Amino acid sequence: MRHLILLFVAVFVVVAQAPDDFPRSEPPDRQADRKLPNGKSQREEILKADHQTNLRDAAELARLAGELKDDLDKGGSNTVSVKTLKKLDDIDKLARSIRSRLRRY
Protein backbone atom coordinates (compact mmCIF):
# COMPACT_ATOMS: atom_id res chain seq x y z
CA MET A 1 0.00 0.00 0.00
CA ARG A 2 2.85 2.37 0.84
CA HIS A 3 4.46 1.66 -2.50
CA LEU A 4 1.26 2.56 -4.31
CA ILE A 5 0.94 5.84 -2.43
CA LEU A 6 4.61 6.69 -3.08
CA LEU A 7 4.11 5.89 -6.76
CA PHE A 8 1.12 8.28 -6.97
CA VAL A 9 3.07 11.00 -5.16
CA ALA A 10 6.05 10.55 -7.48
CA VAL A 11 3.85 10.70 -10.60
CA PHE A 12 2.11 13.79 -9.26
CA VAL A 13 5.43 15.55 -8.58
CA VAL A 14 6.77 14.72 -12.04
CA VAL A 15 3.61 15.91 -13.77
CA ALA A 16 3.48 19.08 -11.69
CA GLN A 17 7.07 19.97 -12.63
CA ALA A 18 6.69 19.22 -16.34
CA PRO A 19 6.80 22.38 -18.48
CA ASP A 20 3.72 23.36 -20.39
CA ASP A 21 3.93 22.37 -24.02
CA PHE A 22 1.07 24.66 -24.93
CA PRO A 23 1.40 28.41 -24.66
CA ARG A 24 -1.29 29.93 -22.53
CA SER A 25 -3.31 32.57 -24.26
CA GLU A 26 -4.56 35.58 -22.43
CA PRO A 27 -8.24 36.40 -22.30
CA PRO A 28 -9.43 38.56 -25.21
CA ASP A 29 -9.62 41.70 -23.07
CA ARG A 30 -5.96 41.37 -22.05
CA GLN A 31 -4.54 40.62 -25.48
CA ALA A 32 -2.71 43.37 -27.26
CA ASP A 33 -5.26 45.40 -29.16
CA ARG A 34 -4.72 45.39 -32.90
CA LYS A 35 -4.49 48.70 -34.68
CA LEU A 36 -6.06 49.44 -38.02
CA PRO A 37 -4.01 51.11 -40.79
CA ASN A 38 -5.53 54.46 -39.83
CA GLY A 39 -4.20 54.02 -36.26
CA LYS A 40 -7.54 53.37 -34.57
CA SER A 41 -8.20 50.42 -32.30
CA GLN A 42 -9.82 47.51 -34.13
CA ARG A 43 -11.79 46.54 -31.04
CA GLU A 44 -13.16 50.05 -30.58
CA GLU A 45 -14.24 50.20 -34.22
CA ILE A 46 -16.02 46.85 -33.91
CA LEU A 47 -17.77 48.05 -30.74
CA LYS A 48 -18.91 51.25 -32.46
CA ALA A 49 -20.24 49.31 -35.46
CA ASP A 50 -22.06 46.85 -33.19
CA HIS A 51 -23.58 49.74 -31.22
CA GLN A 52 -24.90 51.37 -34.39
CA THR A 53 -26.32 48.04 -35.57
CA ASN A 54 -27.96 47.48 -32.17
CA LEU A 55 -29.57 50.93 -32.31
CA ARG A 56 -30.89 50.32 -35.82
CA ASP A 57 -32.21 46.85 -34.89
CA ALA A 58 -33.81 48.19 -31.69
CA ALA A 59 -35.66 50.85 -33.67
CA GLU A 60 -36.87 48.20 -36.11
CA LEU A 61 -37.88 46.00 -33.18
CA ALA A 62 -39.92 48.83 -31.65
CA ARG A 63 -41.61 49.52 -35.00
CA LEU A 64 -42.53 45.86 -35.47
CA ALA A 65 -43.82 45.62 -31.90
CA GLY A 66 -46.10 48.61 -32.50
CA GLU A 67 -47.41 47.08 -35.73
CA LEU A 68 -47.97 43.78 -33.94
CA LYS A 69 -50.01 45.52 -31.25
CA ASP A 70 -52.12 47.25 -33.91
CA ASP A 71 -52.67 43.95 -35.76
CA LEU A 72 -53.75 42.21 -32.57
CA ASP A 73 -56.12 45.08 -31.70
CA LYS A 74 -57.72 44.93 -35.17
CA GLY A 75 -58.08 41.16 -35.31
CA GLY A 76 -60.62 39.09 -33.47
CA SER A 77 -59.87 36.98 -30.45
CA ASN A 78 -59.58 33.78 -32.49
CA THR A 79 -57.88 35.03 -35.67
CA VAL A 80 -54.22 35.63 -36.39
CA SER A 81 -53.01 36.49 -39.86
CA VAL A 82 -49.95 35.04 -41.52
CA LYS A 83 -48.59 38.57 -41.75
CA THR A 84 -48.76 38.84 -37.95
CA LEU A 85 -46.93 35.54 -37.53
CA LYS A 86 -44.22 36.79 -39.90
CA LYS A 87 -43.84 39.91 -37.76
CA LEU A 88 -43.46 37.71 -34.67
CA ASP A 89 -40.69 35.74 -36.40
CA ASP A 90 -38.94 38.99 -37.38
CA ILE A 91 -39.20 40.27 -33.80
CA ASP A 92 -37.69 37.05 -32.52
CA LYS A 93 -34.79 37.19 -34.99
CA LEU A 94 -34.02 40.82 -34.17
CA ALA A 95 -34.10 40.19 -30.43
CA ARG A 96 -31.77 37.20 -30.78
CA SER A 97 -29.30 39.10 -32.93
CA ILE A 98 -29.21 42.03 -30.50
CA ARG A 99 -28.76 39.64 -27.57
CA SER A 100 -25.91 37.78 -29.27
CA ARG A 101 -24.05 41.02 -30.10
CA LEU A 102 -24.43 42.28 -26.53
CA ARG A 103 -23.18 39.03 -25.02
CA ARG A 104 -19.96 39.11 -27.03
CA TYR A 105 -18.39 41.74 -24.80
C-alpha positions, 0 to 999 in steps of 0.5 A: 500500500505504501508503494502505491501511495509513493508511486502516486506522489512521485507521478504527481510531482513529475507531472506538476514539474513538467513544463507546459507544451502549450502556450497559454493565451490571455483572455481577449480583453488582455490581449494586445489590441490590434491597430487598423491602418488608420491608427484606430483600435480595431476593437473600438471600431467593432464596438462602435459598429455593433452599437450602431447596428444594435440601435438600428435593430432596436428601432426596427424592433420597436416599429414591429412591436407597434405594428404587432399591437395594432394587428392584434387590436384589429383582429378578433380573439380567435384570428391571427393572420400570416402577416402577424406571424411573420412579424413575430418571427422577425421580432424574434430574430431581431431580439436574438441578434441584439442579444448575441451582439451584446453578449460578445463583450 
